[in-house]
Amino acid sequence: MRTPIVAGNWKMHMTAEAAEKLVDELLPLLAPIQDVETVLCPPFTSLQAVRRALSGSSVGLGGQTMHWEKSGAFTGEVSAEMLLTSGCRYVILGHSERRILFGETDEAVNRKTRVALASGLLPIVCVGESLQERQANITQQVVGLQIRKAFEGISLTEVSRAIVAYEPVWAIGTGQTATPAQAQQVHSLIRGLLGELYESSLAGSVRIQYGGSVKPDNAGELFSQPDIDGGLIGGASLQAASFADIVKAAVR
Ligand code: PGA
């Protein structure tokens, strides 16, 4: 039995002050919801404020990216240790915005995933095809390759702590959600591939989130698919009520 996990990816939104206000509104709404792991991923500059506001709650904190090196001359980057000591337990890796806008390669995603796992962070590894790739009928190959590369050289024990997020690029921030059937098809493919690369018991225990225009009115149907274990939520995570409704929809 996999515990559903819903994470809010705030992207480049929320100053420390706005973040604190959002968490204060959110916590009472989340309090009665049981058995869903909930995570907030604010920008780095708001991590401390969110950590403070979350103290005493079971909501987890995550970074939106990290560098694979421990420290050094990498202007603008943060390390796994920096995230951990800022209170993070999770880190989003390989988000399509990082891949497309900031040139993050599969190799970089692999290095980051290895370091995150070795450091004790739980990576949320994002994969997903573009619209052109879906139209060319190569979704399976594209997502399959991203998964193979992301987890290359990573042991079964380590992979068992990873979380995968399937986020079709054409569905992110567009209001165009994958249908539950489209999403389920790719989720089951990812699970099958993890079974081939590792073993079926591992594949059965890894959580696979769906992301891409998840809203309160479509979350329930998406999350009720057998291989969808919650979601990675962008736009709808910026409002307390809509995020809480999405978390509620993940209860099994
Ligand atoms: P969206 O973003 O919910 O705004 O589509 C999802 C994501 O990018 O993680």
Residues whose N, C-alpha, C, O or C-beta is under 5 A from the ligand:
A	BS01	PGA	N9 A171 I172 G173 T174 G211 G212 S213 V214 L232 I233 G234 G235 A236
